[in-house]
Amino acid sequence: MADKQSRSTDTGAAVAVADPAKVRNVVLVGPSGSGKTTLTEALLAASGTVPRAGTVIDGTTVCDHDPAAVRQQRSVGLSVAPVLHQGYKINLIDTPGYADFVGELRAGLRAADAALFVVCAAEGVDAATVAVWEECASVGMPRAVVVSRLDHHRADALAEIAACQAAFGAGVLPLYLPTRNGLAGLITQRYFDYSDGHPPRAGELDAADLAGLADARNELIEGIIAESEDETLMERYLGGEEIAEETLIADLETAVARGSFHPVIPVCATSGTGLAEVLDGIVRAFPSPLEHRLPEVTTPDGGPHGALSADPEGPLAAEVVRTAVDSYVGRVSLVRVFSGTLRPENAVHVSGHGLAERGHEDHDADERVAHLYSPLGANLREVPYCVAGDLCALTKVGSAETGDTVSSPEDPLVMKPWRMPEPLLPVAVVAKTRSDEDTLSRNLSRLVAGDPTLRLDRNAETGQLVLWCMGEAHADVVLSRLRAGGADVGTEPVRISLRATFAKPARGHGRHVKQSGGHGQFAVCDLEVEPLPRGGGFEFVDKVVGGSVPHQFIPSVEKGVRAQLRRGLGDGHPVVDVRVTLVDGKAHSVDSSDAAFQTAGALGVREAAAAAGVTLLEPLDEVAVTLPDEHLGTVLGDLSSRRGRVLGTEAGEGGFTVIRAEVPAAELLRYAVDLRSLSSGTASFTRRPARFEPMPEGAAVLG
């Protein structure tokens, strides 16, 4: 990996790789603005995949092809850009750095075998990037660091390397240091001159430069030796022996592949500095799919299935990691093949299980794959097959949704879903005209099928169509895609589903007497209504004596009361936590009927409500906020300002604290956005319905 330079002569034509050992799947991770897309573009140009690099500002990059990405000038979705280098296919998986699109990042982590963390030489390391690093560490994913944007006017590569070491911990050491117009290799002690761009010219460092690099070189060598399986190596080195360059590089590459050592490479995408080193490092040190532990698989009915390996001849097991809708070819499914080989003109089984709470009902279907494509951003290049470990795109597989498993109809499989964040920002969407409603419904189903971080809620009580998004930027992208699909949509304030209950006990007299066309309707009932404790539900009690209400009509009274309580009493909010007692009434031997007593029951409970008054109840959610201690006081104060009641705090994982509280749902409508601002993006929260409580006087009525 370290300092061996090569020349990439591969072209950008789509190539189907037959050997999984010749594939590298690398996800680019880092904060928004760190230069991931620009680096990907530079690597595409350096490898000859594209004739020249585009720019984010001009909207001409391969990966940021989505109109929303061009408009926002940042990545909003995962994109794959394969490059060929030294006979290896490197699938570069560019992911968004903005927190709203963390679902795309998680899809990239699922599809990859290693991660390249990209941090700007002028920005430091943010907490969100550290959290992703720790997540990768927990599963042993190999990682390397690119210190990018060396041409930034505030760039300080050495300070950024130190920041990475402080943030990411032991095993993070530079292989190169920037010097003059290129890089100085710490192992080979050679200079790589990028003054004429990529590829570099190699030369010898002079004595002054060697002396300046001595401390960094010694630290690197000691770090590599500490990871070596040769226990005598450290003793020999400390004894003054010069360790062979080949030995150091071999031990370095082994340590990177197993995830215990993390090289740092300074890069400048505009000048080409470091591009050759990054490509060589990916090929030589990052693992192939053969070394990647595969996700767990079961049968569609949940039964056990044997473990799989990245064997092109094994059972077919692939996963849809992203779904997009192209205006020309329709649904496009990005697939990672974990086992077996995917071929065109073959039947496949598509299974989706375990995401019902996100609106993705369990489904199984047999489909036919007409063509396979190698994606290059938005471009699809046809290939004859896709082996275990590689990525490809399928079109017109109508039942496939993000997270689905693609397998053989003879041996259908289901992969355990990856962990996805919960969307917590509600946005109520409305069609501008009646003709837009059908288009809106059709486009929504496509978007929800492709985005597991988007949830659709058709609220029957408020009559609203609510999209649950990750944040405002995510909502903006979703709305722009709906409009691009031909639906003229707008938004409106989200209304909260309220409840009501009786303020005090009361009596009601329901009398329905009507004569029409020779057929009468006669029913009279007397009711007593009283509130129950919160959560008491509804009780109906029969205390009629003497048969004043015939036995067959008592259920009719209850049915009418229940229907009225569901409809609400004037304000339209369902009434809960009440006991209704039927104490008396009257009937007619001819004109009484089931319908008449239903009407009388409804009239009786309405009269009781007019006498007693009703109390509005608002929903309370139980909230768990996970955050660093430094933001504890600020977040606790904010919860109190939202009429929240803190239940307690407890220690969470990784040195975080968890606050548990009950907060009115009306106060949580924008909490996903506000909490991110309060905690600089380091806090997260979950919520679940708790119960209904009386709404204070003066609180906004949102339902």
Summary of the structure (lengths in Angstrom):
residues: 703
radius of gyration: 32.2
end to end distance: 61.5
largest distance: 117.1
contacts: 2464
relative contact order: 0.09
helix: 29%
strand: 32%
